[in-house]
């Protein structure tokens, strides 16, 4: 691998030519345009400023990596996340120019022909879910032996990132986000689909929502279809080769958000299991904690089936009793006691849901650092946790967004222009009054 400290202009341009990111003619024009720059890093920085390269692309080219920038008709712009399911990239369709999230599945997930057919069957079902609150699945394909999903790119964080960065949400905003997630689940429920992995990391919030700065964040539920597996036949009860998950005794789902019935049987859960998981998500939005923190995955599964979660009053005092009752009903152990449909839950939340501006600032354009040490470090060991379809899509600017005054006030504050306008009007009135007095005094003195 090349050393970024010593890479020169010619070597960098050779890497760029091999990458396929730009054509040979364009490389020649870049070479002529930047003939005065002897160092590869200087050329890379200039191409970033021109919009020719992204930071992700520039860093890897400086490290001598010339492959992996193109997959089928898509140009890879950035890596958004990685985990047991595979890697997720921000990409651009080379002809249409549309930004997408590209989920490249790990090879071991689709190691048999039956697994491939099951995968294609499930993504076809997910493609039928067309709804404003669902991450749209555009395509599923294969290139060079690698299977990938093409998903709508959501310019915003998932709820796990948002809460961990800024603290628990206000009650009204948490109710609104859960209400929007209900709309997505209701759409799936109407088609007989169950998500089976509802959690904060699978619920994203689009940057501007539906229509500009004044709109609330538009919630988008992702990963429909990836946890929906077929029930093995009795003669193959111990053969999981026909499913995406190939290990025996595997529970699909995330232990912190898994319903009691799903921990016993993946295939016999229904929409009420999704609502339980949404209740666990609601708890996290309000408290910043999972319902049963600590312990092993098995400990969590047992506690979901046997213990009630800690009362909300342990975390905060401003949750209305009616909202606490909604959460308690969502997390009942028996499915029969919960809300029976997402629409029913949405109606219960409607009086408490408060829309507001998205609680973060617009993303800034990343730039290479001033020296050679500014390259991103390699991912640390232990970072291979399974990520959602668009996990870690946190806008760069969220790192610079100041923590709010209190966890319950996350709406972006606007300048109070009304007070400034009032002061100007008052000043004009005072000046006008003084002029009138001066005129009257002058008339009286004659």
Number of C-alpha atoms within 10 A of each C-alpha: 7 14 10 20 14 13 18 17 21 15 17 23 20 14 20 24 18 16 19 15 22 14 12 13 10 12 16 12 11 17 16 10 11 14 12 11 14 13 17 22 25 18 24 25 20 17 17 20 16 10 10 14 20 21 22 18 23 25 20 19 28 27 17 20 18 18 14 12 19 18 19 13 13 21 23 25 22 17 18 20 22 25 17 13 22 20 23 29 23 24 27 21 16 15 9 9 11 12 20 24 27 28 26 22 19 17 13 14 19 22 14 15 11 14 20 17 13 19 23 16 12 18 20 15 16 25 17 13 21 14 14 16 23 26 28 24 23 14 14 18 13 12 11 7 8 14 20 21 20 23 25 22 22 24 18 29 23 27 25 20 19 22 20 13 16 20 22 24 26 22 21 20 26 25 25 25 25 22 22 22 24 26 22 23 27 19 19 23 19 11 13 10 19 23 25 29 27 29 26 24 22 21 28 34 23 20 25 18 20 14 10 11 13 13 15 24 27 23 30 26 29 30 24 27 21 19 19 24 18 14 15 15 10 8 7 11 9 11 14 18 19 23 23 23 19 16 11 10 9 11 15 19 19 18 21 22 27 26 32 24 20 19 20 13 12 21 16 10 19 19 22 24 30 27 27 28 28 27 26 28 28 25 24 25 27 25 21 20 18 17 24 19 11 10 10 10 12 11 13 21 22 14 17 25 17 11 12 14 17 11 12 18 12 8 14 13 9 11 15 10 12 12 17 15 11 17 21 19 18 26 28 21 19 16 21 9 12 21 21 16 17 26 18 12 21 21 12 17 21 13 12 18 20 16 17 17 20 23 20 22 16 15 16 11 12 13 12 22 11 10 10 13 11 11 17 12 7 6 9 7 6 7 11 15 11 15 21 27 34 32 25 20 23 21 17 15 14 21 14 11 14 11 14 15 8 12 18 18 17 21 17 13 10 7 8 8 8 8 10 11 10 11 11 10 11 12 11 11 12 11 11 12 11 11 12 12 12 12 10 11 11 10 9 8 6 5
